[in-house]
Amino acid sequence: MSGLRIYGIARTRAFRALWIAAELGLDYEHLPVEIGDAGARTPEFLAINPNGRLPVIVDDGFVLFESLAITLYLAKKHATGTLYPGTLHGEARAWQWSFWAIAEVDRGVNIWSLHAVRLPPAERDAGKREEALQVLAAPFRVLDSAVAKQPYLLGNDFTVADLNVAAVISRAIDMDLSAVPSLHSWLTRCLERPAARAALALKRKADNETPAEVTRRIARINRL
Ligand SMILES: N[C@@H](CCC(=O)N[C@@H](CS)C(=O)NCC(=O)O)C(=O)O
């Protein structure tokens, strides 16, 4: 047992930590904490992550929040030279794509998926959905052209850069991606990896078990 604990129900950004742990073949304990007062905002959880958000990990006593900081940390700790780039420039590119994903596409994909898939049909807002697609169009073209030239973001091999971007936009697999065919095939390739499939299975199960009231709360508290 590595002494790694991953907090956060798999429906949340904890999916990203679960995917990297599976890629790395780590032993870990998963604590499927729910958002808000049911979990992440309790005094016990706030003592671990004062942000009251998911995910957070505790790795042999080392506490770390921010999903992509978690994936980068675990990849660097366990797979430098393979999943985590072993060169200065490779590392910087992995950071570049990770920060890009958080800044450019994380919120848009989240808004789209809530208003296209996750909220009950009568409560979906077509305006928000269309606006999200407009916000995503330009960055998706950037990603499409990056993976048109080579199979993965840093070259011929799958790295943590691919994992981070694919995990952030994983819910975009349900969009019409015909305008960005290279992005579509790259995302499919990433999500078909055995480790991704294992983490996605946990996420789908959590999605299916999430009551509509919780999905409404997600949209409300995050103003999505
Ligand atoms: N930038 C953070 C965002 C974390 C975040 O917002 N997590 C959501 C779940 S996906 C959450 O905990 N929301 C509940 C809340 O804000 O109360 C990360 O990537 O870890």
PDBQT file of the ligand as one rigid body, heavy atoms in Angstrom, charges set to zero:
ROOT
HETATM    1  N1  LIG A 301      -9.502  23.972  -9.879  1.00  0.00    +0.000 N 
HETATM    2  C1  LIG A 301      -9.987  22.952  -8.983  1.00  0.00    +0.000 C 
HETATM    3  C2  LIG A 301     -11.499  22.945  -9.041  1.00  0.00    +0.000 C 
HETATM    4  C3  LIG A 301     -12.086  22.002  -8.016  1.00  0.00    +0.000 C 
HETATM    5  C4  LIG A 301     -13.615  22.038  -8.071  1.00  0.00    +0.000 C 
HETATM    6  O1  LIG A 301     -14.243  23.044  -8.349  1.00  0.00    +0.000 OA
HETATM    7  N2  LIG A 301     -14.209  20.872  -7.756  1.00  0.00    +0.000 N 
HETATM    8  C5  LIG A 301     -15.637  20.787  -7.753  1.00  0.00    +0.000 C 
HETATM    9  C6  LIG A 301     -16.074  19.374  -8.126  1.00  0.00    +0.000 C 
HETATM   10  S1  LIG A 301     -15.648  18.942  -9.757  1.00  0.00    +0.000 SA
HETATM   11  C7  LIG A 301     -16.154  21.046  -6.364  1.00  0.00    +0.000 C 
HETATM   12  O2  LIG A 301     -15.604  20.575  -5.393  1.00  0.00    +0.000 OA
HETATM   13  N3  LIG A 301     -17.270  21.791  -6.276  1.00  0.00    +0.000 N 
HETATM   14  C8  LIG A 301     -17.980  21.949  -5.064  1.00  0.00    +0.000 C 
HETATM   15  C9  LIG A 301     -17.880  23.299  -4.457  1.00  0.00    +0.000 C 
HETATM   16  O3  LIG A 301     -17.241  24.177  -5.045  1.00  0.00    +0.000 OA
HETATM   17  O4  LIG A 301     -18.471  23.471  -3.390  1.00  0.00    +0.000 OA
HETATM   18  C10 LIG A 301      -9.391  21.599  -9.396  1.00  0.00    +0.000 C 
HETATM   19  O5  LIG A 301      -9.145  21.413 -10.590  1.00  0.00    +0.000 OA
HETATM   20  O6  LIG A 301      -9.177  20.747  -8.526  1.00  0.00    +0.000 OA
ENDROOT
TORSDOF 0
